[in-house]
Amino acid sequence: MRQPSAELFPTNEPIPASQMIGRQDDVAEIASRLENGMHLWLAGPRRTGKTSVCDSALTRSKARGYYIAKVDLFRIADSAELAEALAVEIIRNRSAARRVLRATRKAGRTALSAAQATASLKLGKEFGEGAEIALTPGIAAESPRKALDAALHLPEAVAKADGRRLILFFDEFQEVAAERKPYGDPDALTKRMRAIFQRSSNVSYLFAGSIEHVMRDLFGPGRRAFAGFGAFYRLGAIAEEEWRAGLSERYAADDCTIDDPALNRLVELGEGHPRATMLIAQHAHLLSVQLDTTEISADLVEIALQRAIAGDRPAMEQTVESIRRLHREALAIARALATGKSPPSRLHPGVRDRVLKRLERAGVAEHVARGDWRIINPLLKPYLAELNPLTV
């Protein structure tokens, strides 16, 4: 039996440390800073490896005896859910509490054994409302703001009580400033968070967000509550030799071989973008399974690229529509970047620069160097290039 392509080359979820290609230096550096009491924030487009690196850093720290907790705001609807998720994540750092949590959240407190009931009572007395939020599903909805306040205080209380540094990771943190205001007024919430966090001397905070301009706005300007709280951390690029070694190792796990021309072409097409590279590699492996071969050739890689683009076509169509809405010249400029050409000469430099900034804020393009911009997603480039110029 051949190994499943999506298991060898996962693309739809954060990758565990054991499957990560490159970025070990980032993992070690982030973990070291957090373990030493520093706060960090990361920002960048989705599916470029932020969450995988952060998760791996937390796993490393946990193995070294640190408490860890993570909440993904992209999956949390409102303040009550955030309070409950946060409280559960914090309390489960205690081994005895984990058993109580499983029992109470599955069958309620009436189903607890005598020992579990005693442990539950002890938790309630020690940590008050914060523990009650974790142990009683739904109770946070009775007073969401009060519950969230209690949950935000809980990390420091648990860390201090147990003499352990706790590392708390907020993923997709830009959601606190979303237009729908899922957790209430963003300014009021971030001010309250900052007031609590800066007094939590036993807790290190890690924030990651996929809408970079929102994250920079939250942590950058002096008028914002999180201004100056923590340092910005930029992930390093995955070196080509790391890609070649990692991809070869993955293929070898299924007794596949990939020759140098094919491997070099695969790395070239992926342009260092984690998801794009893994997706092309995944399709190349799938083709080898379908063709009953264990040799990954350059021809298979080229076909895999087309399959990857075809599979992402609905998302790309939506991206093109969002580009159109940015500015009437946005698609023409994006297509120029995709084809390696200069923006249309008819455009005033001021208009061009404004459109480029909008493409950057939308996560479509990035500024590489002075006068040098590029499309972030390598799979979007050929799609844009193939668009009929008459429709742009």
Buried (B, 14 or more C-beta within 10 A) or exposed (E): EBBBBBEBBBBEEBBEBEBBBBBBEBBEBBBEBBBEEBBBBBBBBBBBBBBBBBBBBBBBBBEEEBBBBBBBBBEBEBBBBBBBBBBBBBBBBBEEBEBBBEBBBEEEBEEBEEEBBEBBBBBBEEBBBBBBBBBBBEBBBEBBBBBBBBBBBBBBBBBBEEEBBBBBBBBBBBBBBBEEBBBBEBEEBBBBBBEBBEEBEBBBBBBBBBBBBBBBBBBBEEEBBBEEBBEEBEBEEBBBEBBBBBBBEBBEEBEBBBEEEBBBBBBBBBBBBBBBBBBBBBBBBBBBBEEEEBEBBBEBBBBBBEBBBEBBEEEBEEBBEEBEEBBEBBBBBBBBBBBEEEBEEEBEEEBBEBBBBBBBBBBBBBEEEEEEBBBBBBBBBBBBBEBEEEEB
